[in-house]
Amino acid sequence: MVALGAVKAGAVQRARLDARWRRKPEVPDPRVRDRPSPGSRRGLCPEIDCVRNLLPHRIVAAAERRAHAIGLGADRVLICADAITEEAYLTALATSLGTSYERLDRVSRAACPLDDNQLIQAAAAGLLPLREGDEIVWIIAPRCLTARRLAGVWASRPRWLRSFRLTSSEHLWRFVAGHGGAALGRRAADSLHRSKPELSNAPRAGGVGRFAAAALGCLALITIVVGVVPAAAIEAFAALLCALFLAAAALRLLSAAFGGRPPLPRARIRDDKLPIYTLICPLYREASVVNNLVASIRALDYPGIMAQTPQARWGRPH
């Protein structure tokens, strides 16, 4: 409880940190960028050394303990605990590593050498290449332990990572959604068909081709039959088909007229005997559709549904 209270207490520092890190950061001296700043303290989680002097010691210690317990980066703990924003942290990390924070809002689609499908995969991996002249610059959106690896083994980084910048996951996905929206739509529409085709109503591959081949085969067979078989035989075959059709229709009529009694309606179950269901409706930045969603939930014909709506429990949603 003490650790959790310490992490929550860091939310008070959030506005102050945002105002500070939104200023234009000073470019550090390349000769000393691998050394900690004066007065900084090294800890078990080198990924938060860049903000160690900006947050209370108890918050940093609590974040390190939590990160060690769950196997995640301490930077993710601080961000998820609302002790610091992702943009403020990444700006500080980029400054300590001698690079910059890229928002990607002024980057054109032509600067990325990947196609739309590869662009989606790059966003999922958190690694996006951009072309600047004859050089490839890598845009990294740290996740899990990426920030720790960047900060901990900075001196031994690979050659292809000499030129890189940092960005947030939100800005990276915003770039992908803006320039790869068509591919994202196709992937969303075809995902069920690719993963579980037995549950999808999408047309099967080759279905139109097989139908066309069968139609052409029937047309060729009719042409051959008309040219070879006498007309009397064709008329006899047509009469046989008509007789079969009439027999099938008569069988359906007899079944409808002399069939058994329809099944009795099921007995109504009392409301207190009905099972309890929980409806989970995840929302993210969708305040404009909350009222319609609650109205649809209210319209469900199920006992007690009114008591489960947010309006009945917490009042009208904002």
N, C-alpha and C positions, 0 to 999 in steps of 0.2 A: 504493500500500500504506500510505503514511503517513496519507493521508486516511481510508482505511477503518479503520485502527487507531485514529485519533482519534475517529471516529464510534462505534466499538464501546466505546471507553473511557468514553463518556458513559453507558453502561448502569449504571455504578456509581452515577451520580447519581439514578437513577430512583426508588428507594425514598425518598430524601431529598426529592425534588421532590414525590412523591405526598403525603407527610406534610405538607408545607408548604402545598400548594394545596388540600388537602381541608379546611383550616380555612376559616372564614367570611371571605371577602375583604373588605377595607376598600373602601368606596365612594369612588372618587376625587372630587375637587372638579370639578364640571362646567366650571368656568372654565379649568381647566388640562388637561383630558383630551385635548386635541389636541396637547399639547406633550409631549416625551419626559420621562421621570422624571429626576431629578438623577443625573448620572453615567452615564446610558445612552448607548450609542453607536449611531449610525445606520449602516446598511450597505446593501448592494445589495438585500437582501430585507427590506423593512419588516415583513413578516408575522411575523418572529421577533424584532423589537425588544422585544417584551414579555417574552421569556425570555433576552435577550442577556446580562444580568447574572447569570443563574442557572446558566448552563452555561459550561464552560471555553471560552476563546477559540478554541482549536484545533478544538473540535467544531463551533462555530458557523461558523468559516471553512470547514471541510470540507463542512458541509451547504450553505453558499452556493455553493461551487464545484460540488458535485454537482447542485444545483438548476439552476444556470446551464447545466450541460452537458446535462441531460435535459429542460429546459423545464418543470420542475415546481416547485411551491412548496417553499421550504426547510422549512416546517412538516411537509410530508408526508415529507421526507427524514429529519428528526429522529424522527418517529413510527415510520416503517418501520425505522429503524436501532435502535429500542428505546432511544433516548437520553432520551425523555420520553414519557409516555402521552398519548393523545389528550385525555383528560379534563383532565389537568393543563395541557396547552397551551391548550385552549379556555377553561379557567377564567382563565388569565393573560391571554389575548387579550380575553375579555369584560370583565375588570376594566380593561384599558388603554383599551377603547373606551367605558367608562361604562355597560355593560349587565351581564347576568348569564348564567350557564350554567344551562340548563334540562334536567333529566333526563327529563321527560315521564312520570314514573311516577305522578304525581298528577293528570294532565290527563284529563278525561273525554272520551268520544267526542262528546258534544253540543257541546263547545267548538270543534270543527273544522267549518267550514261546507261541506266537500267531501263528495261521496258516496264510496263505497268504491273505485270505479275511479279517480276523481280523486285519492283519497288515495294510491293506489299510484303514480300518476304524480308526485305531489308528493314522495314519498319518493325516487323515482328521480332527481328534479331536485335534491334536497337543500333544498327550500324548502317550508315548511308554514305555512299561515295558521291562527291561532287567534283566536277571538273572546273578548274580555274586556270585558264591558259593551257599549258602543257603539263600541269601538275594536278594530281588527284588529292583532294582534301577529304578526310574522313570525318563525318559528323557522328558523334557517339551520344546516345541517350543511355546513361548508366542505369543499371538495374541489378538487383541481387548484390553481388560482390564486385561488380565492375569498377566502381569507384575505388574500392580498396586495392584492386590490382593496379589501377592507374597511379594511385598515390604511393603504394608500397614498393613497386618495382619500377619506378619512373626512370631510373638510370639505365636499366636493362631493357627498355622497351624495344620492340622490333623496328626494323628500318622502315617498314611500310607505315608505321604509326608515328613517324617523325612529324608529319603535318596533320593535325587534327584539331577539331573544335568540339565543344560540348553543347548539348541542347537537352530540353526536357522531352519526356515521352508525349506530352500533350502537343507540343509544337511539331514533333516529328509526325504524329498521326494526323495533325491538321494539314501538314504539307502533303501527306499521302492522300488524304480524302479530297483535297483540292485538285490534285493532278492525276489521281488514279481512281476517281469515283466510278467510272464505267467498269473497270476491272473488279472493283469491290462489289458492285452490283451483280455482275455475272457470277462471281464466286459465291455470294450469298444465295443467289437463286439456284445454283447448281450444286451447292454443298451437300444437300440431302440426297440428291440423285447420285452423287459420286460416293458418299459414305454408306448409305443404306438404300440402294435402288429399289428394294422390295417395298419400301414405305413411300416411295415417290410416285407421283402421277405424271412425271415427265415422259414424253414420248421415247420409246426405246430406240436405240441406235439401229438404223437399217430398216425400221418398220415401213417407211414409205417405199423404200426400194423393193422390199418383198411384195408389198401390195401391187405395185406396178408390174412386177414380173408375173404375178399370178393373173392379173387382168390381161396382160399380153398373151399368156399361155391359153387362157380361156378363149380369147378372140381367135387365136390361131386354130384351136381345136374346133370351134364352131365353123370357121371357114373350111376346114378340111372335111368336116362332116357334111356340110351343105354341098360341097363339090362332089363327094363320093357316094354318100348314102341317098337313096331315093326319097322323094318328098313324102311318100306314104309312111315310111319308117319314122321320119321326123315328126309327123303329125301324131303317130301312135305314141311316141316317146313324150310329146307334150301333153297328150291326154293322160298318160300315166302320172306325170308330175302334178297335173291338176287334181287328179283323184287323190293322190297322197296329201295334197294341201287341204282338200275338203275333209278328208278323214281326220287330219290333225285338228282342224277347226271344230269338227263335231265332237271330238274327244274332249276338247277344252270346255265346250258348252255343257256336255254331260257331267264333267267333273264339277263345274260350278253349280249345276242344278241339283245333283244328288250327293254332293260332298257332305262331310261330317259337320257337326256344329262348330261354330267358331270358338276359339279358346276363350274361357272366361277371363274377364279383366282381373288383374292382380289386385290383391287386397292392399288397401292403403296402409302404409306403416305410420304409426304415430310419430309425431314430431320429436318426442323425447327418445325415440328408438332409432332415429336416423343417425348415420355416422357424422363425425365432425371433420370438416375439411378446412385447411388453412390456405388462403390465396396469397401468394407472394408476388407482388408487382414491383419489380425493380425500376426505379426512375433515376435519371441523371440529367439535370438541366432540362426538364420537361414540364416546367410549371404550367405551361399553356394548355396541357392536355390532362392535368390532374382532375379538374372538375368533370370532364367527360368520362374519365376512368371511374371516378367515384359514382357517377350516375349509372354507368353500366353495371357496376357491382351491386348497386341498390336495386337494379331491375331484375337481378337473378331471383328466380322463384325457388327459394330455399329457406326453411325456417331459421330465424336468428341471424339472417344475413345483415340486417340493419345494425345489429350490435357489434359487428365486426368491422364496420367501415370507419375510417379515420374521423369522419365528421361526428359520428356518434360517441367516439371515445375521447377525442381530443379537441373537438370543435371544428369549425370550418377550416380547411387547409389553406395555407398561404402560398 
